[in-house]
Amino acid sequence: MAEKPRKPAALGDVLATVLQQAGIADRVAQATVVPEWAALVGPSIAAVTEPQTVTADGTLFVAVTTNSWMTELSLMEPQLLRALNAGGTRSPVIRIRYQLQR
């Protein structure tokens, strides 16, 4: 008896399976904070910052335009972490480390 042909799988489903099997699905989800940065922190902060990378331990590195903004953002870190981790759909960002933009 001939095997019934299967429907093609959605690319997103295939990719999710591959990432899960490779053991990197959580890291990829955690990294989505980088492209979502502007929407999560707002236009004022996004205008003077640029997220760089998220490490496996949950540290987000952000380039900042000036020292005064680095100081201000350091004081705002608890609020920023709440905004970044709202929804709980990815591994959380634990800390933010600021670097002066070059």
Steps between C-alpha positions, in 0.01 A plus 500: 500500500635845408581744778270802515692820412554738793412867491797734491594633842507873570855637490462653846406162645795329331740769623366478856553124496855533368589763762350286777688190386824699481444620856511869413131594491519677838809702397338606173185605687709690754680684220171640369537774759757663266266569204213578740708748705343821365146376556584379851686807630334779302623750242693729737726226632521324164630822341811502722565126531570197287464148640796282406459145628353283774726245668388155609491615864246773415729803478395753237775727366382840380703774331411850626582835338616693810622448855207695639256265328693201638454638850131568443439155355687332785258665741208384284620140474227345720225661287676404177535139613129487582417632152739258328371199692127580490301215356745232606513336155882476488789443737529815710758773471664502844723805473589775255857612441553834330793587276587838354421496129804541276 
